[in-house]
Amino acid sequence: MIKKINGDTVVWGVLGAGDVCEKKSAPAMNKIPNSRIKAVMRRNIVKAEDFARRHHVPYWFDNVGQIMKDPEINAVYIATPPDSHAELTLMAAQAGKAVYVEKPMARTYEECITMVEACEKAGTPLFVAYYRRGLPKFLKLKELIDSGAIGEVRMIHIEMIKTLAPDVIATSESNWRVFPEISGGGYFHDVASHQLDLMDFLFGPIQHAVGISANQAGVYPADDIVTATFSFKNNILATGNWCFTASKISQREITTITGSKGKIEYSTFGDTPLMVDSEVIGKQNFDFTSPEHIEGPMIQLVVNDLLGKGTCPCPGAVGARTSKVMEMICNR
């Protein structure tokens, strides 16, 4: 049985306080009521201290053990590269701490299942940072689809064409995302995981998926181009194309959802509007601005869940599904 945390405050230990934490996530943990960061960990103690002082975190360490053995810390945020997600999650489960882990959840689906099973055995909650499930833009998208604004959904197409330095990739000190032994794949695994998780959020689990991936340019070890076909219940069919070695003038990122009475087009990344062309509600654009800390709404949902005040929409078992789909698409 999964237990909620003891007490009335989520006390965080942040593992891997790097670039992703600077604005997207960690600052929100100190702004949400009944939530605060007590300690951060980086292997470089100077950088750990710098992060802690700038973000008003009282303690900093260069090893995981200090955070795991602190009895006041009841939740850990794992923001390291994917190759350490499984190991750190198992350590947190053994220490009885709730886990909020960055996406992709792990390098492989097998690692994801190991994480889920360890937390279930320990009775500790596990959540995955597919934070678009908490953003107003995508909650509105789900509302439009569920209300029948475009009728019955027939087909979906995802298209992402980017350059060798994709503008949707978070800044980091090293380009670990293109080394499969660290990331589990390449840029596809890093960014398409968000898009595929949104598909799960909107339409339920992907039931079948096939695809082809290749390393066309040979610039780095990971595959740089992927095509996919996948399906959902009710015979909804979807396709996707991802290329990360195109020219700047070719760049494009759009998803089109076609229904029996219209269509919706949107970008998964950025503040572009939801564009609806519908026999039911006419042509409408819905504009949204991302919150200051884009993971803030999801972290609020995690905090609510841990305090028994709500339910987070992306527990570990759900987050693992996207890793399985990516393996099906990339034939792994």
N, C-alpha and C positions, 0 to 999 in steps of 0.2 A: 504494500500500500504506500502511495506517495504521500509524504508528510509535508505540511507547510512549515515555514521557518518558525522558530521560537521568538517571541517578542513582537514588538509593534513597529520595528524598523528593519529594513533590508540594509545590512552593512556589507559593503562590497570590498573584495580584493580584486584588483585588476592585474591580469597577467599579460604582459606584452604591451606596455603603455607606449605605443609608437604612433605613427602618423594617423592611422585610422581613428585612434582615440582622441586626437587633438580637438576635433570639433564635432565629428559625427555622433559620438556615443558617450564617452566618459563624462564630459561636463554636465550632461543631462542627469546623471546619477546623483549629482550634488544639488540639483535644482528641484527634483521631484520630491514632494512631501513624503516623509517616512522612508527616505533613501539617502544614503551617504557613502562616500568612498573612504575607507580607513587606510588602505595601503595600496601601493602600486609596485609592480616588479618588472624590471628589465635586466638583462644580463650585464648591461653597462650601467654601473651604479651612478656614474656622473649624470647620465641621461635620465635615469630614474629619479634622481634628486631634482633635476631641472624640471621635469614634468610635474612632480609632486608640489614643488614650491609655486609653480605658475598656476596650478589648478587647486591649490589650497587643500592638498592631501597630507595628513599628518605624518605618515610613515612611508618609507620607500626601501626596497630590498633588491638584491641582485640574485636571489634564489627563491624558488617556489615554496620551499619548506617553511619559511617564516610566515607566509600567508596561510598555508594549510593547517598549521598548528595553532593559529590564533583562534581562541574559542569565541570571540566576539564577532568575527567575520563569518557570516552565515550564507554568503553567496559569492561566487567568483565569476568574473567576466573574462573569458578566454579570447584574447585578441591577437594571438600569435599566428604565424602561418599554419596551414592545415596539417603539416606533418607532425605537429605536437598536440593537436586537438584531442586525439583519443587518449594519449598518455596522461594529459593533464585532467581530462574528464574523469578518468578512472581514479586518479589521486584525489580529486575533489569528492567523488562518491565515497571513497574509503574514509575521507575526513568528515563526511556527513554534511557537505555544503551543496547548496543548489548551484546549478550551472547555467550560464547564458553564454553560448559559444558562437563565434563568428561563422559566417558562411564562406565557402562551402563547408558543410559540417565536418568533413574529414576528407582524406585522400580517396577513400574507397567506401563503397556501400558496406562492405564487411566491417570496416572500422566503425562506421556509424552504428551498426547493429551491436557491436561490442560496447559502445558508449551507452546505448539505450538499455541494454541488459544490465550493465553495471549499475546504472542509476536506479533501475527498477528494483534490483536486488537490495540496494542500500536504502531504498525508499526516499531518494533525493530527487527533486524536480530537475528536469533538463529541458532547456529551451534553445532554439536556434534563431540567429539574428536575420531572418528573412523579414526585414523591417518594413518592406512595402505593404505588408498585410495590415499595418497600422496607420498608413498615411491617408489623409482625407481624399486625395486624388483617386486612389485605388478602391477605397470604400465606396466612393461615388460610382466608379466603374462597375463594381459588383452590384450596386443598387440598380443601375440602369439595365444591366443584363437580367437580373432576377425579376425586375418589374415588367419585362417584356418590351422595353423601349425599342428594340430592333427585332422583335418577334423571337422565333426559335433560332438558336444559333446553329449555323450550318458548317462554317469553316473558319479557321484562324490561320494567319500567316505572320510569322516573325521574321524581320529582316534587319540584320546588323552588318554594316560594312564600315570598317575602320582602317586607319593607317597603322604603320608599325608601332607608333606611340599613341595608343587609343586614348581619347580624351575622357573616357568613362572609367578609367582605371585609377584607383586611389594612389596617391603619391606614397612611395616607400623608399627606404634607404637602398634596397637592392631589388632587382627585378626577379624575385623568387617565383612569381606567377608563371613564368615560362619554363620552369623546371619541374617536370611531372613528379619527381621523387619528393618534392616539397609541397607542391600545390595539388597534385593529383591529376593535373592536365596542363592546360594553358589558359589563355584569356577566356576561352569558351567556358571553362569550369568556373572562372571567377565571376564573369558577368552574366552569362546565359543562365547560371543557376538562379539568379533573381527572376529572370523572365519565365523560366520553367516553373519556379515555385508560384509565381503569380497565376500561371495556368491552373495549377493545383488548387489555389485559393478560389479562383473564379468558377472552375468547372468540376472540381473533384479530382481524385487521383488519375494520373495518366495510366491507361490500361495496357497499351501496346506502344512500342517505340522502336524504330529502326533508323539507321543513319550511316553516313560515311564521313570519316574525318581523314585529313591528310596534312602533311607538312610540305606545302608547295614551295615556299621561298627558301627554306632551309636556314633561316637566320638564327633560330634558337631551337632547342630540342623538342619543344611541344608542337603538336599539330596547330596549324594556323587557319584552317578552313574546315567548316563542318556543314553538312546538310542533314536534315532530319524530317521524318514523317512520324506522327504520333496520333493517338486517338483517345477519346474519352467515352464514357457511357452515352447512350442515346445517339450513337453513331456520329458524334461530332469529330471531324477530322481536322488535323493541323499540320502545317509544314513550317520549316524554319531554315534560314540560311545565315551563316556567320562567316565573315572573312575579315582577317586582321592584317592584311598586307596590301590593301588597296591604296589608290591615290587619294589625296586630300579632297579633290573635286568630286570624288565618288562617294564620300562619306554619307551615311544614311542610317537611321535607327528608328524603325516604326513597326508597330504591330497593328494589323487590321483584323477586326472581328466582324464577320459577315453573317447577318441573320436573314430570316424570311421577310423582314419588313424594314431592313436598313443595315447600316454598318456603323462601327465605331473605330476610329483610328487614334492611336496614342503613342507616345514615347515612354518607355519604361524609365529612362534616365532624363533628368532635367525638368524644368518647369513649364514645358509646353502643355497646351490645353488638351482636354479630351474633346475630340471632334466627332459629333454625332450627325448623321444624315439619316433621317427616319421618317417613315410613313406615319408613325404614331405621334412623335413629338416635334417633327420638323427638323430643320437644321439648327443645331445649337453647339456652341463651344463652351466648355466649362473650364474656367481658369483656376489654377491653384499655385500657391507659392510654398515651397518646401520650408519646414520649420528650421529655426536656427541650428538645431542639433537634429539631424534627419532621423536618427534612431530614437529620439526622445519618445514619440508615441508608442513604439514597441516596448521600450524599457518601462514605460508607465504600465503597459499591459502585463509585463513580467512582474513588476512590483505588486500590482493589484492581485495577481494570481498567488504570489508567495504569501501575501497577507490575507488571503481568503476572501478577497473583495471582487474577484472576477476570474476570467479564464483567458490565458494567453493562446492565440490562435496557431502558434507554431511550436508545439512540444517536439521532443526529439524524434519520436516515431514519424511525425509529419515531415520534419526536415530531412530525414533519411531518405524519403521517397524520391526527392529530387536527385540525390546522389545515385540512386539506382537507375533513374531515367537517363542520366548522363552516361552511365556505363553502357546502357542498352544502345544509346545513340552512337557512341564511340566504339562499340564492339569490344568491350573489355570484360 
